[in-house]
């Protein structure tokens, strides 16, 4: 065991810090993340309406 090693390392994971993300890519990622709560709410609403209609049919 090497007692002088104090730096944590992940073997097999390489992160390239030199690569910049363009402003357009960053904006697209933000907009996609911004729409996720609305999409989830829409799916839950549609599932509730369909469930209610199925319950009324019985």
PyMOL Python script that loads the backbone (N, CA, C, O; Angstrom):
from pymol import cmd

cmd.read_pdbstr("""\
ATOM      1  N   UNK A   1       0.842  -1.172   0.000  1.00  0.00           N
ATOM      2  CA  UNK A   1       0.000   0.000   0.000  1.00  0.00           C
ATOM      3  C   UNK A   1       0.889   1.237   0.000  1.00  0.00           C
ATOM      4  O   UNK A   1       1.876   1.305   0.732  1.00  0.00           O
ATOM      5  N   UNK A   2       0.534   2.195  -0.814  1.00  0.00           N
ATOM      6  CA  UNK A   2       1.313   3.415  -0.917  1.00  0.00           C
ATOM      7  C   UNK A   2       0.709   4.470   0.004  1.00  0.00           C
ATOM      8  O   UNK A   2      -0.369   4.994  -0.274  1.00  0.00           O
ATOM      9  N   UNK A   3       1.390   4.778   1.081  1.00  0.00           N
ATOM     10  CA  UNK A   3       0.878   5.710   2.066  1.00  0.00           C
ATOM     11  C   UNK A   3       1.035   7.164   1.642  1.00  0.00           C
ATOM     12  O   UNK A   3       0.440   8.045   2.263  1.00  0.00           O
ATOM     13  N   UNK A   4       1.820   7.441   0.601  1.00  0.00           N
ATOM     14  CA  UNK A   4       2.051   8.828   0.203  1.00  0.00           C
ATOM     15  C   UNK A   4       1.012   9.341  -0.791  1.00  0.00           C
ATOM     16  O   UNK A   4       1.051  10.517  -1.153  1.00  0.00           O
ATOM     17  N   UNK A   5       0.093   8.502  -1.240  1.00  0.00           N
ATOM     18  CA  UNK A   5      -0.937   8.930  -2.189  1.00  0.00           C
ATOM     19  C   UNK A   5      -2.059   9.614  -1.432  1.00  0.00           C
ATOM     20  O   UNK A   5      -2.702   9.002  -0.579  1.00  0.00           O
ATOM     21  N   UNK A   6      -2.299  10.886  -1.741  1.00  0.00           N
ATOM     22  CA  UNK A   6      -3.366  11.634  -1.068  1.00  0.00           C
ATOM     23  C   UNK A   6      -4.415  12.130  -2.052  1.00  0.00           C
ATOM     24  O   UNK A   6      -5.414  12.717  -1.637  1.00  0.00           O
ATOM     25  N   UNK A   7      -4.213  11.909  -3.329  1.00  0.00           N
ATOM     26  CA  UNK A   7      -5.141  12.408  -4.340  1.00  0.00           C
ATOM     27  C   UNK A   7      -6.097  11.297  -4.763  1.00  0.00           C
ATOM     28  O   UNK A   7      -5.669  10.190  -5.089  1.00  0.00           O
ATOM     29  N   UNK A   8      -7.402  11.603  -4.753  1.00  0.00           N
ATOM     30  CA  UNK A   8      -8.399  10.630  -5.186  1.00  0.00           C
ATOM     31  C   UNK A   8      -8.390  10.546  -6.709  1.00  0.00           C
ATOM     32  O   UNK A   8      -8.292  11.563  -7.394  1.00  0.00           O
ATOM     33  N   UNK A   9      -8.493   9.322  -7.232  1.00  0.00           N
ATOM     34  CA  UNK A   9      -8.488   9.136  -8.684  1.00  0.00           C
ATOM     35  C   UNK A   9      -9.577   8.151  -9.067  1.00  0.00           C
ATOM     36  O   UNK A   9      -9.890   7.226  -8.317  1.00  0.00           O
ATOM     37  N   UNK A  10     -10.151   8.361 -10.247  1.00  0.00           N
ATOM     38  CA  UNK A  10     -11.091   7.428 -10.840  1.00  0.00           C
ATOM     39  C   UNK A  10     -10.407   6.779 -12.027  1.00  0.00           C
ATOM     40  O   UNK A  10     -10.063   7.453 -12.998  1.00  0.00           O
ATOM     41  N   UNK A  11     -10.212   5.488 -11.952  1.00  0.00           N
ATOM     42  CA  UNK A  11      -9.560   4.781 -13.033  1.00  0.00           C
ATOM     43  C   UNK A  11     -10.577   4.533 -14.141  1.00  0.00           C
ATOM     44  O   UNK A  11     -11.664   4.018 -13.878  1.00  0.00           O
ATOM     45  N   UNK A  12     -10.239   4.891 -15.365  1.00  0.00           N
ATOM     46  CA  UNK A  12     -11.101   4.634 -16.502  1.00  0.00           C
ATOM     47  C   UNK A  12     -12.037   5.768 -16.854  1.00  0.00           C
ATOM     48  O   UNK A  12     -12.762   5.678 -17.845  1.00  0.00           O
ATOM     49  N   UNK A  13     -12.041   6.822 -16.078  1.00  0.00           N
ATOM     50  CA  UNK A  13     -12.892   7.974 -16.381  1.00  0.00           C
ATOM     51  C   UNK A  13     -11.982   9.134 -16.749  1.00  0.00           C
ATOM     52  O   UNK A  13     -11.204   9.616 -15.925  1.00  0.00           O
ATOM     53  N   UNK A  14     -12.088   9.571 -17.985  1.00  0.00           N
ATOM     54  CA  UNK A  14     -11.276  10.694 -18.446  1.00  0.00           C
ATOM     55  C   UNK A  14     -12.184  11.879 -18.743  1.00  0.00           C
ATOM     56  O   UNK A  14     -13.131  11.760 -19.520  1.00  0.00           O
ATOM     57  N   UNK A  15     -11.902  13.002 -18.136  1.00  0.00           N
ATOM     58  CA  UNK A  15     -12.681  14.208 -18.354  1.00  0.00           C
ATOM     59  C   UNK A  15     -11.791  15.216 -19.057  1.00  0.00           C
ATOM     60  O   UNK A  15     -10.720  15.567 -18.561  1.00  0.00           O
ATOM     61  N   UNK A  16     -12.244  15.684 -20.222  1.00  0.00           N
ATOM     62  CA  UNK A  16     -11.473  16.647 -20.984  1.00  0.00           C
ATOM     63  C   UNK A  16     -11.975  18.046 -20.628  1.00  0.00           C
ATOM     64  O   UNK A  16     -13.048  18.454 -21.073  1.00  0.00           O
ATOM     65  N   UNK A  17     -11.207  18.775 -19.833  1.00  0.00           N
ATOM     66  CA  UNK A  17     -11.614  20.101 -19.388  1.00  0.00           C
ATOM     67  C   UNK A  17     -11.363  21.162 -20.454  1.00  0.00           C
ATOM     68  O   UNK A  17     -11.912  22.260 -20.358  1.00  0.00           O
ATOM     69  N   UNK A  18     -10.558  20.869 -21.456  1.00  0.00           N
ATOM     70  CA  UNK A  18     -10.202  21.863 -22.460  1.00  0.00           C
ATOM     71  C   UNK A  18     -11.317  22.093 -23.483  1.00  0.00           C
ATOM     72  O   UNK A  18     -11.317  23.117 -24.167  1.00  0.00           O
ATOM     73  N   UNK A  19     -12.258  21.167 -23.598  1.00  0.00           N
ATOM     74  CA  UNK A  19     -13.292  21.261 -24.613  1.00  0.00           C
ATOM     75  C   UNK A  19     -14.417  22.181 -24.128  1.00  0.00           C
ATOM     76  O   UNK A  19     -15.062  21.893 -23.119  1.00  0.00           O
ATOM     77  N   UNK A  20     -14.649  23.273 -24.836  1.00  0.00           N
ATOM     78  CA  UNK A  20     -15.690  24.233 -24.486  1.00  0.00           C
ATOM     79  C   UNK A  20     -16.999  23.860 -25.147  1.00  0.00           C
ATOM     80  O   UNK A  20     -17.017  23.357 -26.270  1.00  0.00           O
ATOM     81  N   UNK A  21     -18.090  24.107 -24.453  1.00  0.00           N
ATOM     82  CA  UNK A  21     -19.421  23.881 -24.994  1.00  0.00           C
ATOM     83  C   UNK A  21     -19.899  25.199 -25.589  1.00  0.00           C
ATOM     84  O   UNK A  21     -19.770  26.253 -24.966  1.00  0.00           O
ATOM     85  N   UNK A  22     -20.448  25.134 -26.788  1.00  0.00           N
ATOM     86  CA  UNK A  22     -20.888  26.363 -27.442  1.00  0.00           C
ATOM     87  C   UNK A  22     -22.099  26.947 -26.730  1.00  0.00           C
ATOM     88  O   UNK A  22     -22.806  26.249 -26.003  1.00  0.00           O
ATOM     89  N   UNK A  23     -22.327  28.226 -26.948  1.00  0.00           N
ATOM     90  CA  UNK A  23     -23.456  28.904 -26.314  1.00  0.00           C
ATOM     91  C   UNK A  23     -24.780  28.331 -26.806  1.00  0.00           C
ATOM     92  O   UNK A  23     -25.737  28.237 -26.039  1.00  0.00           O
ATOM     93  N   UNK A  24     -24.840  27.950 -28.070  1.00  0.00           N
ATOM     94  CA  UNK A  24     -26.079  27.379 -28.612  1.00  0.00           C
ATOM     95  C   UNK A  24     -26.388  26.035 -27.957  1.00  0.00           C
ATOM     96  O   UNK A  24     -27.544  25.745 -27.648  1.00  0.00           O
ATOM     97  N   UNK A  25     -25.367  25.219 -27.745  1.00  0.00           N
ATOM     98  CA  UNK A  25     -25.561  23.922 -27.090  1.00  0.00           C
ATOM     99  C   UNK A  25     -26.008  24.119 -25.649  1.00  0.00           C
ATOM    100  O   UNK A  25     -26.904  23.425 -25.170  1.00  0.00           O
ATOM    101  N   UNK A  26     -25.390  25.057 -24.968  1.00  0.00           N
ATOM    102  CA  UNK A  26     -25.764  25.336 -23.577  1.00  0.00           C
ATOM    103  C   UNK A  26     -27.209  25.839 -23.495  1.00  0.00           C
ATOM    104  O   UNK A  26     -27.951  25.448 -22.594  1.00  0.00           O
ATOM    105  N   UNK A  27     -27.606  26.698 -24.427  1.00  0.00           N
ATOM    106  CA  UNK A  27     -28.976  27.208 -24.451  1.00  0.00           C
ATOM    107  C   UNK A  27     -29.975  26.090 -24.733  1.00  0.00           C
ATOM    108  O   UNK A  27     -31.042  26.042 -24.121  1.00  0.00           O
ATOM    109  N   UNK A  28     -29.636  25.192 -25.654  1.00  0.00           N
ATOM    110  CA  UNK A  28     -30.518  24.067 -25.977  1.00  0.00           C
ATOM    111  C   UNK A  28     -30.672  23.137 -24.776  1.00  0.00           C
ATOM    112  O   UNK A  28     -31.772  22.657 -24.502  1.00  0.00           O
ATOM    113  N   UNK A  29     -29.578  22.880 -24.058  1.00  0.00           N
ATOM    114  CA  UNK A  29     -29.653  22.025 -22.878  1.00  0.00           C
ATOM    115  C   UNK A  29     -30.513  22.681 -21.798  1.00  0.00           C
ATOM    116  O   UNK A  29     -31.325  22.013 -21.157  1.00  0.00           O
ATOM    117  N   UNK A  30     -30.337  23.979 -21.600  1.00  0.00           N
ATOM    118  CA  UNK A  30     -31.135  24.681 -20.596  1.00  0.00           C
ATOM    119  C   UNK A  30     -32.618  24.649 -20.956  1.00  0.00           C
ATOM    120  O   UNK A  30     -33.464  24.407 -20.095  1.00  0.00           O
ATOM    121  N   UNK A  31     -32.929  24.891 -22.214  1.00  0.00           N
ATOM    122  CA  UNK A  31     -34.332  24.898 -22.628  1.00  0.00           C
ATOM    123  C   UNK A  31     -34.965  23.522 -22.490  1.00  0.00           C
ATOM    124  O   UNK A  31     -36.134  23.412 -22.120  1.00  0.00           O
ATOM    125  N   UNK A  32     -34.200  22.467 -22.784  1.00  0.00           N
ATOM    126  CA  UNK A  32     -34.733  21.115 -22.627  1.00  0.00           C
ATOM    127  C   UNK A  32     -35.002  20.831 -21.145  1.00  0.00           C
ATOM    128  O   UNK A  32     -36.050  20.285 -20.800  1.00  0.00           O
ATOM    129  N   UNK A  33     -34.060  21.200 -20.267  1.00  0.00           N
ATOM    130  CA  UNK A  33     -34.264  20.989 -18.835  1.00  0.00           C
ATOM    131  C   UNK A  33     -35.402  21.862 -18.304  1.00  0.00           C
ATOM    132  O   UNK A  33     -36.090  21.486 -17.356  1.00  0.00           O
ATOM    133  N   UNK A  34     -35.590  23.006 -18.909  1.00  0.00           N
ATOM    134  CA  UNK A  34     -36.650  23.906 -18.483  1.00  0.00           C
ATOM    135  C   UNK A  34     -38.030  23.351 -18.829  1.00  0.00           C
ATOM    136  O   UNK A  34     -39.002  23.670 -18.145  1.00  0.00           O
ATOM    137  N   UNK A  35     -38.138  22.541 -19.857  1.00  0.00           N
ATOM    138  CA  UNK A  35     -39.421  21.997 -20.300  1.00  0.00           C
ATOM    139  C   UNK A  35     -39.797  20.691 -19.602  1.00  0.00           C
ATOM    140  O   UNK A  35     -40.954  20.277 -19.683  1.00  0.00           O
ATOM    141  N   UNK A  36     -38.877  20.041 -18.930  1.00  0.00           N
ATOM    142  CA  UNK A  36     -39.141  18.729 -18.324  1.00  0.00           C
ATOM    143  C   UNK A  36     -40.272  18.777 -17.285  1.00  0.00           C
ATOM    144  O   UNK A  36     -41.144  17.909 -17.328  1.00  0.00           O
ATOM    145  N   UNK A  37     -40.305  19.744 -16.354  1.00  0.00           N
ATOM    146  CA  UNK A  37     -41.427  19.760 -15.385  1.00  0.00           C
ATOM    147  C   UNK A  37     -42.788  19.894 -16.060  1.00  0.00           C
ATOM    148  O   UNK A  37     -43.753  19.259 -15.635  1.00  0.00           O
ATOM    149  N   UNK A  38     -42.873  20.709 -17.100  1.00  0.00           N
ATOM    150  CA  UNK A  38     -44.138  20.851 -17.810  1.00  0.00           C
ATOM    151  C   UNK A  38     -44.552  19.574 -18.509  1.00  0.00           C
ATOM    152  O   UNK A  38     -45.733  19.227 -18.531  1.00  0.00           O
ATOM    153  N   UNK A  39     -43.582  18.871 -19.081  1.00  0.00           N
ATOM    154  CA  UNK A  39     -43.888  17.607 -19.755  1.00  0.00           C
ATOM    155  C   UNK A  39     -44.364  16.558 -18.749  1.00  0.00           C
ATOM    156  O   UNK A  39     -45.301  15.810 -19.028  1.00  0.00           O
ATOM    157  N   UNK A  40     -43.727  16.503 -17.594  1.00  0.00           N
ATOM    158  CA  UNK A  40     -44.139  15.544 -16.560  1.00  0.00           C
ATOM    159  C   UNK A  40     -45.552  15.871 -16.067  1.00  0.00           C
ATOM    160  O   UNK A  40     -46.376  14.974 -15.890  1.00  0.00           O
ATOM    161  N   UNK A  41     -45.825  17.162 -15.845  1.00  0.00           N
ATOM    162  CA  UNK A  41     -47.162  17.568 -15.414  1.00  0.00           C
ATOM    163  C   UNK A  41     -48.198  17.203 -16.475  1.00  0.00           C
ATOM    164  O   UNK A  41     -49.293  16.752 -16.137  1.00  0.00           O
ATOM    165  N   UNK A  42     -47.866  17.394 -17.752  1.00  0.00           N
ATOM    166  CA  UNK A  42     -48.786  17.044 -18.831  1.00  0.00           C
ATOM    167  C   UNK A  42     -49.076  15.557 -18.882  1.00  0.00           C
ATOM    168  O   UNK A  42     -50.221  15.152 -19.082  1.00  0.00           O
ATOM    169  N   UNK A  43     -48.050  14.745 -18.702  1.00  0.00           N
ATOM    170  CA  UNK A  43     -48.234  13.283 -18.715  1.00  0.00           C
ATOM    171  C   UNK A  43     -49.121  12.845 -17.552  1.00  0.00           C
ATOM    172  O   UNK A  43     -50.013  12.012 -17.716  1.00  0.00           O
ATOM    173  N   UNK A  44     -48.861  13.423 -16.362  1.00  0.00           N
ATOM    174  CA  UNK A  44     -49.681  13.072 -15.200  1.00  0.00           C
ATOM    175  C   UNK A  44     -51.131  13.501 -15.422  1.00  0.00           C
ATOM    176  O   UNK A  44     -52.054  12.771 -15.062  1.00  0.00           O
ATOM    177  N   UNK A  45     -51.337  14.679 -16.013  1.00  0.00           N
ATOM    178  CA  UNK A  45     -52.692  15.172 -16.271  1.00  0.00           C
ATOM    179  C   UNK A  45     -53.430  14.269 -17.251  1.00  0.00           C
ATOM    180  O   UNK A  45     -54.590  13.923 -17.028  1.00  0.00           O
ATOM    181  N   UNK A  46     -52.761  13.888 -18.334  1.00  0.00           N
ATOM    182  CA  UNK A  46     -53.388  12.999 -19.320  1.00  0.00           C
ATOM    183  C   UNK A  46     -53.706  11.645 -18.691  1.00  0.00           C
ATOM    184  O   UNK A  46     -54.774  11.086 -18.937  1.00  0.00           O
ATOM    185  N   UNK A  47     -52.786  11.112 -17.880  1.00  0.00           N
ATOM    186  CA  UNK A  47     -53.036   9.832 -17.215  1.00  0.00           C
ATOM    187  C   UNK A  47     -54.228   9.936 -16.262  1.00  0.00           C
ATOM    188  O   UNK A  47     -55.025   9.004 -16.165  1.00  0.00           O
ATOM    189  N   UNK A  48     -54.354  11.067 -15.557  1.00  0.00           N
ATOM    190  CA  UNK A  48     -55.487  11.267 -14.657  1.00  0.00           C
ATOM    191  C   UNK A  48     -56.805  11.328 -15.427  1.00  0.00           C
ATOM    192  O   UNK A  48     -57.797  10.725 -15.015  1.00  0.00           O
ATOM    193  N   UNK A  49     -56.815  12.051 -16.536  1.00  0.00           N
ATOM    194  CA  UNK A  49     -58.044  12.158 -17.346  1.00  0.00           C
ATOM    195  C   UNK A  49     -58.435  10.800 -17.920  1.00  0.00           C
ATOM    196  O   UNK A  49     -59.607  10.425 -17.881  1.00  0.00           O
ATOM    197  N   UNK A  50     -57.474  10.071 -18.446  1.00  0.00           N
ATOM    198  CA  UNK A  50     -57.771   8.747 -18.998  1.00  0.00           C
ATOM    199  C   UNK A  50     -58.252   7.811 -17.895  1.00  0.00           C
ATOM    200  O   UNK A  50     -59.201   7.053 -18.097  1.00  0.00           O
ATOM    201  N   UNK A  51     -57.610   7.856 -16.738  1.00  0.00           N
ATOM    202  CA  UNK A  51     -58.042   7.020 -15.620  1.00  0.00           C
ATOM    203  C   UNK A  51     -59.453   7.364 -15.158  1.00  0.00           C
ATOM    204  O   UNK A  51     -60.247   6.479 -14.842  1.00  0.00           O
ATOM    205  N   UNK A  52     -59.753   8.649 -15.124  1.00  0.00           N
ATOM    206  CA  UNK A  52     -61.103   9.072 -14.731  1.00  0.00           C
ATOM    207  C   UNK A  52     -62.153   8.609 -15.736  1.00  0.00           C
ATOM    208  O   UNK A  52     -63.236   8.169 -15.349  1.00  0.00           O
ATOM    209  N   UNK A  53     -61.837   8.706 -17.009  1.00  0.00           N
ATOM    210  CA  UNK A  53     -62.796   8.243 -18.038  1.00  0.00           C
ATOM    211  C   UNK A  53     -62.989   6.729 -17.966  1.00  0.00           C
ATOM    212  O   UNK A  53     -64.101   6.239 -18.161  1.00  0.00           O
ATOM    213  N   UNK A  54     -61.932   5.995 -17.691  1.00  0.00           N
ATOM    214  CA  UNK A  54     -62.059   4.534 -17.563  1.00  0.00           C
ATOM    215  C   UNK A  54     -62.902   4.197 -16.332  1.00  0.00           C
ATOM    216  O   UNK A  54     -63.721   3.278 -16.373  1.00  0.00           O
ATOM    217  N   UNK A  55     -62.702   4.945 -15.226  1.00  0.00           N
ATOM    218  CA  UNK A  55     -63.487   4.698 -14.029  1.00  0.00           C
ATOM    219  C   UNK A  55     -64.969   5.011 -14.260  1.00  0.00           C
ATOM    220  O   UNK A  55     -65.839   4.320 -13.731  1.00  0.00           O
ATOM    221  N   UNK A  56     -65.254   6.044 -15.043  1.00  0.00           N
ATOM    222  CA  UNK A  56     -66.650   6.380 -15.322  1.00  0.00           C
ATOM    223  C   UNK A  56     -67.314   5.343 -16.232  1.00  0.00           C
ATOM    224  O   UNK A  56     -68.530   5.159 -16.181  1.00  0.00           O
ATOM    225  N   UNK A  57     -66.532   4.680 -17.048  1.00  0.00           N
ATOM    226  CA  UNK A  57     -67.085   3.697 -17.971  1.00  0.00           C
ATOM    227  C   UNK A  57     -67.510   2.418 -17.258  1.00  0.00           C
ATOM    228  O   UNK A  57     -68.299   1.647 -17.806  1.00  0.00           O
ATOM    229  N   UNK A  58     -67.008   2.175 -16.053  1.00  0.00           N
ATOM    230  CA  UNK A  58     -67.350   0.946 -15.337  1.00  0.00           C
ATOM    231  C   UNK A  58     -68.490   1.130 -14.454  1.00  0.00           C
ATOM    232  O   UNK A  58     -68.905   0.189 -13.778  1.00  0.00           O
TER     233      UNK A  58
END
""", "prot")
cmd.dss("prot")
cmd.show_as("cartoon", "prot")
cmd.util.cbc("prot")
cmd.orient("prot")
